[in-house]
Amino acid sequence: MAAKTGQERYEVCVGNEQAGRRLDRVLAEMLPQLSRSRLKALIEAGHVRLGGAAVTAAATKVQAGQSFAIIVPETAETPLLAQSIPLDIVYEDAALIVLNKPAGLVVHPAAGNPDRTLVNALIAHCGAGLTGIGGERRPGIVHRLDKGTSGLMVVAKTEAAHRGLVEQFAARSVERRYHGLVWGRPLPSRGTLTGNIGRSPRNRKKMAVLKRGGRPAETGYQVLKSYRDGAVSLVECRLKTGRTHQIRVHMAEAGHSLLGDPLYGRGGPKRARGLPEDAQRALSGLGRQALHAKTLGFHHPVTKGVLQFDSKLPTDMCDLTGFLE
């Protein structure tokens, strides 16, 4: 079975130590550039052959001495639009890109936001540098920031980088620190917030801490500074898990919702009346939750070197803290 132009062809021979194991697991070990899910899809699509015959069951038990031919079809172009949107790029190489996402930019197209997203911008910026995720030429999103949250994100440009980053996030080995402005002064000044997070039974647009169901979530926090006799505090939060709206939900549940949070804010307008007029105007103009992904650290999925990035607070949050001083 010869590969056509644009396709890739691999030959894998099963050794004695691999005999009796699942085909998809053996191929994933011997072809690390392809994810197991990608290989499973190739098997089921008839692109893996043994003696000229397609093997379409990923759970097929292999035997010593068998030789499998794997054809990887040419990467398909994504149906998503490439749109030129300015990006604040902190680091980029052939495998990944690290950037500062501005507040207001949605990460991925969805209902209500079909385009003008970070993904559309990355498709335009990276072009042919995107070698394909799951057989499609698109960026590999491994974590997300809410539309209103600014700060550092890492995105994969190759399937191998995507798999390596996903594994690190799953193992909770990625360092993520956020800075946020919250109402009040959390006590104690350093601690851990826990509680399963899931969809709110009373408002399906919100997440909530649930007594039953949901997924375990853990947020470490530390008060860095307090303003106006404890009316507002700057906190650093460290994510130990990565649930939707995790910091916003945990801080609100603790009675210290983020300033400007349109979904989880509690008593914001009343509390704002106690702030200086300049701070009130800055808060009114914020138009989002005062949360910024400040620090991001991980191992490069290809070179294995340590990458560490830090980002300054954006202008809107800096202006607000300045008026609170």
JOQUIMO-V706959 format. One record per backbone hydrogen bond with DSSP energy under -0.5 kcal/mol. CO is the residue of the C=O (numbers start at 0). NH is the residue of the N-H. If there is no record, write none. Layout:
co=CO nh=NH
co=CO nh=NH
This chain:
co=3 nh=6
co=7 nh=71
co=9 nh=69
co=11 nh=67
co=13 nh=64
co=14 nh=17
co=14 nh=18
co=15 nh=18
co=17 nh=20
co=20 nh=61
co=21 nh=25
co=22 nh=26
co=23 nh=27
co=24 nh=28
co=25 nh=29
co=26 nh=30
co=30 nh=33
co=34 nh=38
co=35 nh=39
co=36 nh=40
co=37 nh=41
co=38 nh=42
co=39 nh=43
co=40 nh=44
co=41 nh=46
co=42 nh=45
co=46 nh=70
co=47 nh=54
co=48 nh=68
co=49 nh=52
co=52 nh=49
co=53 nh=55
co=55 nh=57
co=56 nh=59
co=57 nh=23
co=59 nh=22
co=61 nh=19
co=62 nh=65
co=65 nh=13
co=65 nh=67
co=66 nh=50
co=67 nh=11
co=68 nh=48
co=69 nh=9
co=69 nh=71
co=70 nh=72
co=71 nh=7
co=75 nh=136
co=80 nh=82
co=82 nh=84
co=86 nh=88
co=87 nh=99
co=90 nh=97
co=94 nh=156
co=94 nh=157
co=95 nh=92
co=96 nh=154
co=97 nh=89
co=97 nh=90
co=98 nh=100
co=98 nh=152
co=99 nh=87
co=100 nh=150
co=101 nh=104
co=103 nh=105
co=105 nh=117
co=106 nh=118
co=109 nh=112
co=112 nh=109
co=116 nh=120
co=117 nh=121
co=118 nh=122
co=119 nh=82
co=119 nh=123
co=120 nh=124
co=121 nh=125
co=122 nh=126
co=125 nh=128
co=126 nh=129
co=128 nh=130
co=132 nh=135
co=134 nh=75
co=135 nh=132
co=135 nh=137
co=136 nh=77
co=138 nh=140
co=139 nh=141
co=139 nh=155
co=145 nh=148
co=146 nh=103
co=149 nh=292
co=150 nh=100
co=152 nh=98
co=153 nh=141
co=154 nh=96
co=155 nh=139
co=156 nh=130
co=156 nh=131
co=157 nh=161
co=158 nh=162
co=159 nh=163
co=160 nh=164
co=161 nh=165
co=162 nh=166
co=163 nh=167
co=164 nh=168
co=165 nh=169
co=166 nh=170
co=167 nh=172
co=167 nh=173
co=168 nh=171
co=173 nh=175
co=174 nh=296
co=175 nh=238
co=176 nh=293
co=176 nh=294
co=177 nh=236
co=178 nh=291
co=179 nh=181
co=179 nh=234
co=180 nh=258
co=181 nh=232
co=183 nh=185
co=188 nh=222
co=190 nh=220
co=192 nh=218
co=195 nh=209
co=196 nh=214
co=197 nh=207
co=202 nh=199
co=202 nh=205
co=205 nh=199
co=207 nh=197
co=207 nh=209
co=214 nh=196
co=216 nh=194
co=217 nh=239
co=217 nh=240
co=218 nh=192
co=219 nh=237
co=220 nh=190
co=221 nh=223
co=221 nh=235
co=224 nh=233
co=226 nh=230
co=226 nh=231
co=227 nh=230
co=230 nh=183
co=231 nh=226
co=232 nh=181
co=232 nh=234
co=233 nh=223
co=233 nh=224
co=234 nh=179
co=234 nh=236
co=235 nh=221
co=236 nh=177
co=236 nh=238
co=237 nh=219
co=237 nh=239
co=242 nh=245
co=244 nh=248
co=245 nh=249
co=246 nh=250
co=247 nh=251
co=248 nh=252
co=249 nh=253
co=250 nh=255
co=251 nh=254
co=256 nh=182
co=257 nh=260
co=258 nh=289
co=259 nh=261
co=260 nh=264
co=266 nh=270
co=267 nh=271
co=268 nh=272
co=269 nh=272
co=270 nh=273
co=271 nh=274
co=275 nh=279
co=276 nh=280
co=277 nh=281
co=278 nh=282
co=279 nh=283
co=280 nh=284
co=281 nh=285
co=282 nh=285
co=282 nh=286
co=288 nh=290
co=289 nh=180
co=290 nh=149
co=291 nh=178
co=291 nh=293
co=292 nh=151
co=293 nh=310
co=294 nh=176
co=295 nh=308
co=296 nh=174
co=297 nh=306
co=299 nh=303
co=304 nh=299
co=306 nh=297
co=308 nh=295
co=313 nh=317
co=314 nh=318
co=315 nh=319
co=316 nh=320
co=317 nh=321
co=318 nh=322
co=319 nh=323
co=320 nh=324
